[in-house]
Amino acid sequence: MSTPREPIGVVGTGYVGLVSAAGFAELGNDVHCIDIDAGKIERLKAGEIPIWEPGLAEMVERNRERLHFSTDIGDALERARLLFVAVGTPPTYSGDADLSAVNAVVGSMPASDQHALVMKSTVPVGTGRNIKRLFEEQGKSGFRYVSCPEFLKEGSAIDDFIRPDRVVVGDDGDWAGDAVVDLYRPLLTAEHGGSATGELVRTDIASAEMVKLAANAFLATKISFINEIANVCEETGADVIEVAKGMGLDDRIGPKFLQAGVGFGGSCFPKDVTGLKQLAGNSGYHFQLLNAVLEVNELQKRRVIGKLHKHLDGSLVGKKIALLGLAFKPNTDDMREATSLVLTARMQAAGATVSAYDPVAEEEARKLIRNVRFADSALGAVEGADAVVLVTEWKEFKELDWRAVAGAMAGTTIIDGRNALDPAEVRAAGLTYEGIGRA
């Protein structure tokens, strides 16, 4: 007979919180989900999922009896000793992480030697130390603290939870760290007592906090690097696809995140790179490399405008531009720091009118983009367009009938912002193809 799994609490029902809650419920835990947004809690109780993530709705439905939703944090405290914190930590104007939601959770905790906060939110290095100091000042020194950063990728978050490549636990070597490791045990490798894929990294709190920031900053650096290589390829006649293939076969480099394009976006990379740069600066160190990573990423988005000028007689005034894809990546409706936001603003400022289609993200996009004609299909978006820009590499765009696209357009220019299309197929339809760093 299997050992019963202990109930846990999850504070925050956004991407990280809801996926983690559903994942633990799938493993057999009763999960008490807390959020201050009463409307969201009511929708979750009714079975409505507030975010678009493949497989999440099905997993929540499958585990409805184990998932409990409330606005009262006391409901979690009464039933669970581990409270996972998954609240937002957006950047402030200075670039520092806004920890107001984290601090609100800390302030709401009672004095207890039976509970632990487990930090899933991405926070600056030193946050754990400061929270433990706050607990001391507030007479809550018995409250334990564990850093357990998340590594869930939007669009594949369910699989990332069930089959992690690593589980990082930063703690003080007490019962709370042991309990978190036990909670993740089924997802670990046999070496760590599990039967899955996750390598266990158990370390101190500050190092665990740094792992998350350093990992995202490095991945963002790979993206900016290959985008710089792509730009040089355009000047020299090399093809970045072939270059990346040759680079990626070196196991010291690897093929992942060597896809040139119009830059990274989303809720993690821009925020975490900026946050690490700011953290270094606050600590007295000037992180020059990360300044370049961010600068390259912003310039990469704007290079698309230059490509459009080149193909449209040097001016976008009065031109009609269609965007295929709006979300920052496929398989999500997340519009945070999406490249489409920058492109739309720049195109409109240059005098163009913009139409757009995204199979999932339109509702979120409408909250952020103005004066755009939203179409209900890709062909509807490109109708009458002088040029088309592929922004998000949704599968359906790779399978478009390019002869039908050519028939619907007024012009012939296709800018493949993700190098996701077959140039020969596009050109065979009578269209002009231009990718990023392609020969």
Secondary structure as UniProt FT lines:
FT   STRAND          8..11
FT   HELIX           15..27
FT   STRAND          31..34
FT   HELIX           38..45
FT   TURN            46..47
FT   TURN            54..55
FT   HELIX           56..62
FT   TURN            63..66
FT   STRAND          67..70
FT   HELIX           73..79
FT   STRAND          82..85
FT   TURN            93..94
FT   HELIX           100..108
FT   STRAND          116..119
FT   TURN            125..126
FT   HELIX           127..137
FT   TURN            138..139
FT   TURN            141..142
FT   STRAND          144..147
FT   TURN            154..155
FT   HELIX           157..162
FT   STRAND          166..170
FT   HELIX           175..184
FT   HELIX           185..187
FT   HELIX           190..192
FT   STRAND          198..203
FT   HELIX           205..236
FT   HELIX           240..248
FT   TURN            251..253
FT   TURN            256..257
FT   HELIX           269..282
FT   TURN            283..284
FT   HELIX           288..311
FT   TURN            312..314
FT   TURN            317..318
FT   STRAND          320..324
FT   TURN            330..331
FT   TURN            336..337
FT   HELIX           339..349
FT   TURN            350..351
FT   STRAND          353..357
FT   TURN            359..361
FT   HELIX           362..366
FT   TURN            367..368
FT   STRAND          372..374
FT   HELIX           378..382
FT   TURN            383..384
FT   STRAND          387..390
FT   HELIX           395..398
FT   HELIX           402..408
FT   STRAND          413..416
FT   TURN            417..418
FT   HELIX           423..428
FT   TURN            429..430
FT   STRAND          432..434
//
